[in-house]
Amino acid sequence: MTIAKTARYALCLLASTSAISTAVAQTCTAKSSDKITPVIELYTSEGCSSCPPADKWLSTLKDASSANPNAPAPVVQAFHVNYWDYIGWTDRFATPSHTARQRQVSAWQNSSMIYTPQMVGNGRDLRNWNRWNAEQEPAAVAISLKQETGGVFSAQVQSSPSMTWSAYWTVTEDGYSSKVKAGENSGEFLKHDFVVRQYQAAGEHMGSSKLVLQTAEKDAAHPRRINLIIFNPQTGKPLQALSLPC
């Protein structure tokens, strides 16, 4: 191959690689639909003997979009809480902020009780969680979510100028497992998906606004989703939500 041909080949290869990179980057965007996306929160612990069935059911929701292509896939989050750590097994996914959020969810429902496993659907306690069907309500809020550079994500939230709303981000990851050696689940091999690895409040706003999240480096071994939930600050009920697998 001549020098000229080699140079042309290198330029073509560079252009092709650049086009592929641009195409990949462009896939890291998402927009909400005109319906409110369902939001599911599981409050769980590796130290809780009754939690594994709920964890297993949550994992089945990875196929929720293919099961019902006409409905938006729910935003699913497993918040591991830390108040069972004292009985002999420390849940490595648990944080005090997850427990604080569970207490806030209970307060919105005029309850002081928290427990595991607790499933919350669209801000309300779900006792029969494995038979829950979310209603598809019209959305008054729209979200456009995209990856900027590296671990930075931004969201454009559109609402009426007089609407007051709050928001929080989560980063969830799949494919975790633990061999529990103590506590109520001693000897069990537990598997987890939708594990909340980052939880960040995004404040209260009025009207349209832009939100930004800085995430940690992505772990290729654990597929992740960047989630943004917009909710009513008085009731905790989601107004819109969006998940971006990126």
C-alpha positions as CSV (number, residue, x, y, z in Angstrom):
1,M,0.0,0.0,0.0
2,T,1.4,3.4,-1.0
3,I,1.9,6.2,1.5
4,A,-1.0,8.2,-0.1
5,K,-3.3,5.2,0.1
6,T,-2.3,4.5,3.7
7,A,-3.1,8.1,4.6
8,R,-6.5,8.0,2.9
9,Y,-7.2,4.7,4.7
10,A,-6.3,6.2,8.0
11,L,-8.5,9.2,7.4
12,C,-11.4,7.0,6.4
13,L,-10.9,4.8,9.5
14,L,-10.8,7.9,11.7
15,A,-13.9,9.4,10.2
16,S,-15.7,6.0,10.6
17,T,-14.6,5.7,14.2
18,S,-15.7,9.3,14.9
19,A,-19.1,8.6,13.3
20,I,-19.6,5.5,15.5
21,S,-18.6,7.4,18.6
22,T,-21.0,10.2,17.7
23,A,-23.8,7.7,17.1
24,V,-23.1,6.0,20.5
25,A,-23.1,9.4,22.3
26,Q,-26.4,10.3,20.6
27,T,-28.1,7.2,22.0
28,C,-27.6,8.5,25.6
29,T,-30.7,10.7,25.5
30,A,-34.3,10.1,26.5
31,K,-37.6,12.0,26.6
32,S,-40.6,11.3,28.7
33,S,-44.0,10.4,27.2
34,D,-47.2,12.3,27.7
35,K,-48.1,9.8,30.5
36,I,-46.6,9.7,33.9
37,T,-44.0,7.0,34.1
38,P,-44.7,4.6,37.0
39,V,-42.1,4.8,39.8
40,I,-41.4,1.8,42.0
41,E,-39.3,1.9,45.2
42,L,-38.3,-1.1,47.2
43,Y,-37.0,-0.6,50.7
44,T,-35.0,-3.8,51.5
45,S,-32.0,-5.2,53.4
46,E,-29.7,-8.2,53.2
47,G,-30.3,-8.6,56.9
48,C,-34.1,-9.1,56.5
49,S,-35.2,-12.7,56.0
50,S,-38.5,-11.7,54.4
51,C,-36.8,-9.5,51.7
52,P,-35.5,-12.0,49.1
53,P,-38.9,-12.7,47.5
54,A,-39.4,-9.0,47.0
55,D,-35.9,-8.6,45.6
56,K,-36.6,-11.5,43.1
57,W,-39.9,-9.9,42.0
58,L,-38.1,-6.6,41.4
59,S,-35.6,-8.3,39.1
60,T,-38.5,-9.5,36.9
61,L,-39.2,-5.8,36.0
62,K,-36.1,-5.7,33.8
63,D,-38.4,-7.2,31.2
64,A,-41.4,-4.9,31.9
65,S,-41.0,-2.9,28.7
66,S,-41.1,-6.0,26.5
67,A,-44.0,-7.4,28.4
68,N,-46.2,-4.3,27.7
69,P,-44.6,-2.3,24.8
70,N,-47.6,0.2,24.9
71,A,-46.8,1.3,28.5
72,P,-43.7,3.1,29.6
73,A,-41.2,0.9,31.5
74,P,-41.3,1.9,35.2
75,V,-38.5,3.6,36.9
76,V,-37.4,0.9,39.5
77,Q,-35.2,1.5,42.5
78,A,-34.1,-0.7,45.3
79,F,-33.1,1.4,48.4
80,H,-31.2,-0.8,50.8
81,V,-31.7,0.5,54.4
82,N,-29.3,0.3,57.3
83,Y,-31.5,-0.3,60.4
84,W,-31.1,-4.1,60.2
85,D,-27.3,-4.0,60.2
86,Y,-27.2,-4.4,64.0
87,I,-28.4,-8.0,63.9
88,G,-25.1,-9.4,62.6
89,W,-24.8,-8.6,58.8
90,T,-23.9,-5.2,57.4
91,D,-25.6,-4.6,54.1
92,R,-22.9,-3.0,51.9
93,F,-25.5,-1.2,49.7
94,A,-27.3,0.4,52.7
95,T,-26.9,4.1,53.6
96,P,-28.6,6.4,56.2
97,S,-29.9,8.5,53.4
98,H,-32.0,5.6,52.1
99,T,-33.5,5.1,55.6
100,A,-34.2,8.8,55.8
101,R,-36.0,8.7,52.4
102,Q,-38.2,5.8,53.6
103,R,-39.1,7.8,56.7
104,Q,-40.1,10.7,54.5
105,V,-42.2,8.5,52.3
106,S,-44.0,7.2,55.4
107,A,-44.5,10.8,56.7
108,W,-46.2,11.7,53.4
109,Q,-48.6,8.9,54.1
110,N,-49.2,10.1,57.7
111,S,-47.4,7.1,59.1
112,S,-44.5,6.8,61.5
113,M,-43.9,3.1,60.7
114,I,-41.2,1.8,58.4
115,Y,-40.5,-1.9,57.6
116,T,-38.9,-4.2,55.1
117,P,-39.6,-5.2,52.5
118,Q,-41.7,-2.2,51.7
119,M,-42.8,-1.6,48.2
120,V,-43.9,1.9,47.2
121,G,-45.7,2.5,43.9
122,N,-46.2,6.1,42.7
123,G,-45.6,7.3,46.2
124,R,-48.1,5.0,47.9
125,D,-47.5,1.9,50.0
126,L,-48.1,-1.3,48.1
127,R,-49.2,-4.3,50.2
128,N,-50.1,-6.5,47.2
129,W,-47.0,-5.4,45.2
130,N,-46.8,-8.4,43.0
131,R,-50.3,-7.7,41.5
132,W,-49.9,-3.9,41.1
133,N,-50.9,-2.3,37.8
134,A,-50.1,1.4,37.6
135,E,-52.7,3.8,36.2
136,Q,-51.5,5.8,33.2
137,E,-52.3,9.4,34.1
138,P,-51.6,12.4,31.8
139,A,-48.4,14.2,32.7
140,A,-48.1,17.9,33.4
141,V,-44.3,17.7,33.4
142,A,-41.9,16.8,30.6
143,I,-38.3,15.6,31.0
144,S,-35.5,15.5,28.4
145,L,-32.4,13.7,29.8
146,K,-29.0,13.4,28.2
147,Q,-25.4,12.6,28.9
148,E,-23.1,15.6,28.6
149,T,-19.5,14.5,29.0
150,G,-18.1,11.7,31.0
151,G,-20.2,11.2,34.1
152,V,-22.2,14.4,33.8
153,F,-25.9,14.2,32.9
154,S,-28.4,17.0,32.4
155,A,-32.1,17.3,32.4
156,Q,-34.5,19.9,31.0
157,V,-37.7,19.9,33.0
158,Q,-40.7,21.6,31.5
159,S,-43.7,22.6,33.5
160,S,-46.2,25.5,33.8
161,P,-44.7,28.6,35.3
162,S,-46.8,28.4,38.4
163,M,-46.1,24.7,39.2
164,T,-44.0,23.9,42.2
165,W,-42.1,20.6,42.1
166,S,-39.2,18.8,43.7
167,A,-36.8,16.3,42.2
168,Y,-34.3,13.6,43.0
169,W,-31.7,11.6,41.0
170,T,-30.7,8.0,41.5
171,V,-28.2,5.8,39.8
172,T,-29.2,2.2,39.9
173,E,-27.1,-0.9,38.9
174,D,-27.9,-4.5,38.1
175,G,-26.2,-7.8,38.6
176,Y,-25.0,-7.8,42.2
177,S,-24.8,-10.8,44.5
178,S,-23.9,-11.5,48.1
179,K,-23.0,-14.6,50.0
180,V,-24.5,-13.8,53.4
181,K,-22.5,-15.1,56.3
182,A,-24.4,-13.9,59.4
183,G,-27.8,-12.6,60.5
184,E,-31.2,-13.8,59.5
185,N,-30.1,-14.7,55.9
186,S,-27.0,-16.5,57.0
187,G,-26.0,-19.0,54.3
188,E,-28.1,-17.5,51.6
189,F,-26.9,-16.4,48.2
190,L,-28.7,-13.2,47.3
191,K,-29.0,-11.5,44.0
192,H,-29.9,-7.9,43.4
193,D,-30.9,-5.6,40.5
194,F,-31.9,-1.9,40.4
195,V,-29.7,-1.3,43.4
196,V,-29.5,2.4,44.3
197,R,-25.8,3.3,44.2
198,Q,-26.2,7.1,44.2
199,Y,-29.1,9.1,45.6
200,Q,-29.2,12.9,45.3
201,A,-31.9,15.3,46.1
202,A,-32.3,18.0,43.5
203,G,-34.2,20.7,45.4
204,E,-37.5,22.4,44.9
205,H,-38.3,24.5,41.8
206,M,-41.1,26.5,40.2
207,G,-41.7,26.4,36.4
208,S,-39.2,25.0,33.9
209,S,-35.6,24.3,35.0
210,K,-32.4,22.6,34.2
211,L,-30.9,20.0,36.5
212,V,-27.4,18.5,36.5
213,L,-26.0,15.3,38.0
214,Q,-22.3,14.3,38.4
215,T,-22.0,10.5,38.6
216,A,-19.1,8.2,39.6
217,E,-17.2,6.2,36.9
218,K,-19.4,3.6,35.3
219,D,-18.7,-0.1,36.3
220,A,-18.9,-2.2,33.1
221,A,-19.7,-5.3,35.2
222,H,-23.0,-3.7,36.4
223,P,-25.4,-2.2,33.9
224,R,-26.7,1.1,35.2
225,R,-29.6,3.5,34.8
226,I,-29.7,7.2,35.4
227,N,-33.1,8.1,36.9
228,L,-34.8,11.4,37.5
229,I,-38.0,11.6,39.4
230,I,-40.1,14.8,39.6
231,F,-42.6,14.8,42.4
232,N,-45.1,16.9,44.4
233,P,-43.2,18.2,47.4
234,Q,-46.4,18.1,49.6
235,T,-47.4,14.5,48.9
236,G,-44.4,12.8,47.4
237,K,-46.5,11.6,44.4
238,P,-44.5,11.4,41.2
239,L,-45.4,14.0,38.5
240,Q,-43.0,12.5,35.9
241,A,-40.0,10.2,35.8
242,L,-37.4,9.1,33.3
243,S,-34.7,6.4,33.2
244,L,-31.7,6.5,30.9
245,P,-29.6,3.3,30.6
246,C,-26.2,4.9,29.9
